[in-house]
Amino acid sequence: MKKAIKSWSSDLKLLNKIEREIVSTGGISVNYEIEFIGINEESCDADAICLRFYAEDKQKYVVGVYDGGIQKYGDALVKHLNEYYFKGDENATIDFVICSHTDQDHASGLCTILDNFNVNALVMNRPWLYIDDIFDKVNDGRITKSSLEKRLKEAYPYVEALEDKAIEKEVSIYEAFQGTTIYNSLKILSPAKDFYLDLLVESNKTPLSNNSAMRDNLFTRVVNAVKMALESWTNEMIRENVTTSPENEASVIIYGDMECESFLLTGDAGIRALNIAIDYADNIGIDLQQVKVHQIPHHGGWHNVSPSVLDALLGEKVEQGTTPTKSAFASVGKGSDHPKKMVTNAYMRRGAKVFEARNFTIRHQKGTPDREDWSTITPLPFSEAVEDWD
């Protein structure tokens, strides 16, 4: 018997009821760690992140996963969790798994997580749940709701596979829309449901009106020789009004309040989603400029951030030589040309040390035990030579 799939309602009263029953833990201590998985072998860029924080009323760590990368990263994440979080516990349980969006380099490896651990909740959005909301935008009269569901599942196979795996494992699935709170300490800032539906209509993967003219080759990683340009601390070359795909803009943006400090996970979000997250955070009294730990969107790609967005997220530029007060992390594959140097420079100008999880896993921790076999790493340097847009 397949277990019914649940969803968090956007209705506040029902949402609060579900939070109390499903995800509420009570007080959270200052002890937490967040880790960006890196593998020392050739692969594409991929995000696989795990974290845990101590819940005092439960007298245990709450364990979460945000994205699982491609299969190689999923395997590495399983090994890492078994070695450092669960230490051979046969009943190891992950409290929540978040799939930021539909792309393979974020979603594919999560099936491995569900195969190897008990999972209490899977948090993700599935386009085919909203056919009734978007069907009036279908631009082909031959398409039925049933055939549209089939098309959407074919267009987003990694999320469909994850849904099938969750049903097989009897893992409850929850929507991931703005305002949802997870374990009292994690808040979803984007996407709002209306924004998510607009993105489905825009996507060139769906047979709907108003499809975006963007094509995948706009975002293809350049692996040949790249022309270089010169930057200085006062000369910034990232641009306003850059665009990324609707799928990237649909990324689930997470604000984590660990009391001692806060973090922001962004997946592959672009400037539209980031602006929505910024506005929503401001409306509910969250100052994102106080966030100490940032995931750099889309592995440090230059189509996802702009000067104004970074000013709002991190604060305005500081004087060169100012001691950094924040940390920013990019997950990249071995041999990748990400993160873009002009992007890492932009974070540094706004008071952040920048690290890349390229060949090894990076851990940021507050109050959790040190690991004897781990050592500190050096942040990336400021680069005067950056990739040219032309």
Number of C-alpha atoms within 10 A of each C-alpha: 6 10 12 11 13 13 17 20 17 17 9 12 10 12 17 18 14 16 18 14 10 13 18 16 18 14 15 21 16 19 19 24 19 20 21 24 26 26 20 12 13 12 17 16 24 33 31 27 26 22 20 21 23 21 19 15 11 12 8 11 19 19 22 21 23 27 28 33 28 25 19 19 26 26 18 20 29 19 13 17 20 17 12 10 17 15 11 11 11 11 9 17 17 24 20 20 23 24 26 28 26 24 20 20 21 30 30 26 27 32 22 21 21 23 14 15 19 18 22 18 22 26 20 24 27 18 20 19 11 15 19 9 10 17 16 10 13 19 14 10 6 7 14 13 14 10 11 18 17 12 16 20 17 13 16 19 16 23 26 19 16 22 21 13 17 22 17 14 16 19 21 18 24 19 18 33 26 22 20 22 23 21 19 18 19 18 21 23 26 31 26 20 17 11 17 22 17 15 20 23 21 21 20 21 18 17 20 20 16 14 18 15 9 15 13 9 8 11 14 8 13 11 9 7 6 13 11 13 14 14 18 13 16 11 10 15 21 20 15 14 13 14 19 23 23 24 22 23 26 29 30 30 28 26 24 20 18 20 13 12 14 17 22 23 22 26 27 29 31 28 22 22 26 25 18 18 26 20 15 18 19 12 10 9 8 15 14 20 15 15 20 17 21 22 23 28 28 26 26 24 23 26 23 29 27 20 19 15 18 21 16 16 22 21 17 15 17 16 12 12 8 12 11 14 13 20 21 22 26 26 31 26 24 19 14 17 19 23 25 17 23 26 29 28 25 25 26 24 26 22 23 25 23 26 21 26 23 25 17 15 19 23 18 14 17 15 13 14 10 10 8 6 5 9 9 7 10 9 14 14 13 20 14 15 14 21 18 12 12 7
